[in-house]
Amino acid sequence: MKTSKLPLDELSINQIYNEEQATYEVPIYQRNYAWEKEEVNDLIQDVYDAFSANKPVYYIGTLVSFLKDDNVYEVIDGQQRLTTINLSLKALGITPRNKLTFRARKRSDITINKLPINIDLLKDYYERKKQLEKNFEQIDIQLKERGIINGYNFASEAVNEIVPIKNLTEFKQYFLNQVHIIHYKVPKDIDLNHYFEIMNSRGEQLEKHEIIKARFIEVLDDDVAKEKFNQVWEYCSEMNIYIQQKYKNPTLFGNHYTDFKLTDFDQLPAVDKILGKIKIAELLNEPIQDVNKVGKEKLDSFQPIIDFSNFLLVVLKVTRMHEDDFKPSEFVLDDKELLREFDKIHRFDKDFAKQFGYNLLKAKFLLDNYMVHHDNDVDKPGSNPWKLQFWYKDDKQEYVRNLDGESKAQNKLLQLLSMFEVTFTARQRKNYLFYCLQYLFDHDLSDIERYSLFVSDLAKKYFHDIYLIPENLNAINVPTPGSFDKMIVKQQTLDLTIQNHDNNFEAIYGNGEEISKGIPLFVFNYLDYIIWEKYLENLKGEQTKETSLQRIEFFKHLGCSDFGLDVFNNFYFSRTRRSLEHFYPSANAIGDETSLNQSQINCLGNYAMIGNDVNSSGSNWSPKTKLLHYLDSSGKIKLVSVASLKFMIMMQICKDNEFKNRPNGLEWNFEDIKEHQLKMLSALSFKVCKL
C-alpha cells in the first residue's frame, strides 16, 4: 500500500550539509544549474537583511528528495536552490561535508568539486579568479560546467559586495544555523509518478513535461542512453532556436546542417563527443555575464508557433500512429491532457522511450526547418514577418536560407503555412501542424514542390470536407473536436482525397436571406490565399500593364476595377487580422427603405477581415466613411486595409459605385453584397496552374 503521508523536517543549512550524513544526488532528468547573477545576489541579500534584522530564523524554501539508498537522497525539487547554497558556502570559505553529486553528469561533478574554498581570496576578486583558473588548468575543457562556475562567481561577488568584512564571521554562523529549509523526505514505497502529479497539480512541483521526462529516463536501462535522451530533451525544449545550433555535429545533420541523417536513437553520439570546444577565457574572464550574453546573441532566434508541452503531444501522436488500435480522433492536442495522453501508452518501456526520443529530435528538425516562424519584429507594411528558412552551414559561416529560394513552391508554402497559423492560433488546435509533420516524416524532404502540393491539398481538404459538411460543424459553424482526424486520417495514414463534391456554401453559411449562424475565420483566410494564388500564377513577375488582357480578366473575376498589384505583391497573413467586421455596419441595419436588415448584412458578401488594432468606433462607420479612413487621399493603402485582400476588393467596388451616379449613402447595397459573394465563391473555384 502506498503511503499518503509525506514526512518533513525543518533543518538548518548546517544540518543539511554538515551534521546529518547524506549525499544529495541530482538526477539527469533535472535541468542543468542555471541561476543567473540577479537570483544568486537576491538570495545573499535576503539572508543578509534577515541577519541585520536579527531574525531568529530565515526560511529559504523547500527541498523535496527521495530516499534511494542509505543516506542517498535523489533531489526531486529544489536542486537549483540546493546548488546555490552549496556554492555560497564555498564562497564563504565553508567546506560542505555532505556531497552534492550529479548523476551521469561528469562535468558537473568535477566542476563543483574543483571550486576553491578560501575566505582570504574574497579580499581580492582577481586573485580568486586566478585560483579558480589554477584549479581547472589540468582539467579538459569538455569537463567544465559553465553554469556552476558562473554561479560560484556570482555568489563570491555577492558576498564581497553585500557582507562587510567586519560582519563576515557572524554572517557565516547565521547562514549555517539560522537559515532553515523544509526538507520533504519522500519514502521509498511511494509511487513517484503519482507524487509528481499531485504536487504539480498544487503548483508546488515539476512542470508536466518534466514529469514526462522523468518517466522516460526512468525506463532507460543505462546511463549513456539516459544522457542522450536528456540532451535531446533539453535541446529540443528551446523552441525559439534552430536545433542545429545546439547539435553542431555532421553525423546528425550533415556537413551543411541540412540533412537528418539518423535512423534510430542509438546512432546518437555519446554526450561528451558532441560538446563544443570552449576556451577557458570564456569561462573565467570578466565580466562573465557578458560572455553568456554574447553567446546567446549569436543564436538565430525567432518566435515559435507552438510551446514545448503542446509540441510533445504532436510528437506523441506521430509516434503512436503506427499502432493498430490507436484512435487519432480521440487524441487531444491540449497540454492540459499531457499526462493523461502519456498514460494511455500501452508499453512505456525503453524501446518506446528511444523511439520517442528519436522522433522528438527529428520533429524538432522538421519544425525548425520546414515550418514557418515569425521573426522577432512586429508586423509592418512591406515586410513579411513570416519566414520559411532552414539553418545552413558553408565553409565560412552559418546562416538561414529560404527553403526553396524564390520559387513558386516557396512562396505558396510561406503563405499557406502562415494562413494556417493565423487561423489556428490556439495551440491545442494545431491539427495542421501534426499533418504536416506526419507528411514530412514519411516523404523525401528534398521535394519541396511535392510538399507545397501537399499543404495546398490539405487546405482544400479543410475547406471542402470539413467546413462544407454540416455534420462536422457545431451550432455556430465551428468544426467539432475530432472532425479533422475523422476526415483526414484513414487507417493510420493521411488521405487528402476530396469526398464532398456538393460545395453548397450558401446552404450552410447563408446568402443574406436569413442571418448566418457564423462564418469561421478559416473561410476568409483561405479565400484570401486563393485570390493571392491567382495573382501569383497569372500576374506576379509579369510586366503586365493595366491594358493587358490578362490583368483585365484578373480584376473582372474579382468584380472590381484595377487597384494595382502592389497590394498583392506585399500581401501576407498578418497576425493582427483577428477581427471580422461588417462593411455595411450593423448599427445602421434598420431594415427600412434606405437601409439593409440584419439578415442581409450577416453573410460572406458583407464581412471583411481587418486588423484588431483598428479603433472600435470604425465598426459603425458607413462604407464610404471607411474608405476615407482606411485609404488616404493619395490612394496608398494602410496596413489595416491590407489585412485582407477581400476587404480591398470590397472597398474598390464601393469606390467604383461612386462613379455610377449612385445617390449618396447607397455606394454599397444588398445587390453589391450578393454580387460580391458570388464573385468570391467563384474565386474559390479559380483554376490555377499545377506545379
Secondary structure, 3 states (H helix, E strand, C coil): CCCCCCCEEEEEHHHHHHHCCCEEEECCCCCCCCCCHHHHHHHHHHHHHHHHCCCCCEEEEEEEEEEEECCEEEEEECHHHHHHHHHHHHHCCCCCCCEEEECCCHHHHHHHHHCCCCHHHHHCHHHHHHHHHHHHCCCCHHHCCHHHHHHHHHHHHHHHHHCCHHHHHHHHHHHHHCEEEEEEEECCCCCHHHHHHHHHHCCCCCCHHHHHHHHHHHHCCCHHHHHHHHHHHHHHCCCCECHHHCCCCHHHHCCCCCCCCCCCHHHCCCHHHHCCCCCHHHHHCCCHHHHHHHHHHCCCECECCCCHHHHHHHHHHHHHCCCCCCCHHHCCCCHHHHHHHHHCCCCCCHHHHHHHHHHHHHHHHHHHHHCCEECCCCCECCECCEECEEEEECCCCEEEEECCCCCHHHHHHHHHHHHHHHHCCCHHHCHHHHHHHHHHHHCCCCCHHHHHHHHHHHHHHHHHHCCCCHHHECCCCCECCCHHHHHHEECCEECCCCCCCCCCHHHHHCCCCCCCCCCCHHHHHHHHHHHHHHHHHHCCCCCCCCCCHHHHHHHHHHCCCCCCCHHHHCCCCCCCCCEEEECCCHHHCCCCCCCCCHHHHCCHHHEEEECCCCCHHHHHCCHHHHHHHHECCCCCECHHHHHCHHHHHHHHHHHHHCCCCCCCCCCCCHHHHHHHHHHHHHHCCCCCCCC
